[in-house]
């Protein structure tokens, strides 16, 4: 075998092994329960969390999903979106430390949501959507421990928390990162309150721009006509000179 063929063969083998490694890593990454989006701003309001549950068993289907919400830093105003074929049971818990909000003091919060009645088969996944009224603003992340029960009675326990700077655990719990509020968040809130005042100015600006565009268009048309007239006059003079 020639050196070139040997080199190409080795390169193909290395590429194949690398691809297999990437696919295996991707499979492992998507095998566990995750929450989407992966982050929200601290104290965010009126949002939605999506818990994605894939089925990783070859011979069994997922028949029950339990998501546990933290109560030391509670998620307020939880609402469950109906999912076709599934029944959701919501459990609330008395908070050890009530939370004060603009609408009053909250003493109870959702601590668990259990979905049953449906079926997630091999090679499939199911999204469970949960709306919230407000996220806590005094913590950097929220951990949602989850139990996934299969039709053969086995249970996958997605409850392990990663240590700071450590590798991802074998059975990681879904984690939502809470980021610091940015200036853009404050500006958005401020702009929403002044939308009614800025609308007329925006309309005036748009009208002014439209008038300017029309003026430029007319001026261009006039210049074009004058140019054609000048060209015709020059042509007529040239013909006259030849005669």
C-alpha positions, 0 to 999 in steps of 0.5 A: 500500500502506498504511503499516501493511501496509508496516510488517508486511511489513518486520517479517515480512522481518526476522523471516524473515532472523533465523530463517534466520540462527539456523537456519544458525548452529545447522546449523553448530554441529551439523555437527562432531563433539562430545563429551558431556557438555561438562564433567566435574570434574577427576579424575572417576571411572567416567563415560562420554564420548559422541562424536556424529558427524553426517554433513554430506555430501549424496552420501557416507556416513561409514564410519570415525571415528578419535578420538585421546585425549591421552597427556600427560594420559591418560584411564585405564581406557578401555572401548568400548561395542559399537555395532551395525554398527560394529567398534572397534579400540583402540590403546594407547601407552606413557606418557612419564610413568607415572601413580600411582593408588590401584591402582598405577602406570599405564604404558599408556593408550588413545591412539586408537579407530577405528570402522569397518564401519558407515555414517552417511548424510546427515541422520543421526548416530551416538553412540559411547560410551566409558567411563573409569575416571578423568580427569586432575586436572592440566589444564583441558580435554581435546582429542580430535582426530577424523578422519571418513572418507566413502565417497567417500574424503574426510576431515573433519579435526576437529583445530583448537583454539580460541585463548583468547578467539578465535572457533571454528575452522572444523574444531574438535576435540571439547573436554571442559572439566574443572572444579574439584572442588566441596564437593558432590563431597566431601560426596557421597563422604563421605555414600556412606561413611556411608550404612550409619550414617545409614540407621537414623536416616532410618528412625527419622525416617520412623517418627516422622513417620508416628506424628505424622501419625496422631496429628494425624489422630485428633485432627482426627477427635475434634474433628470428632465433638465439633463435630457433637455440639455442633451437634446439641445446639444444634439440639435446644435451639432446637427445644425453645425454639420448642415 
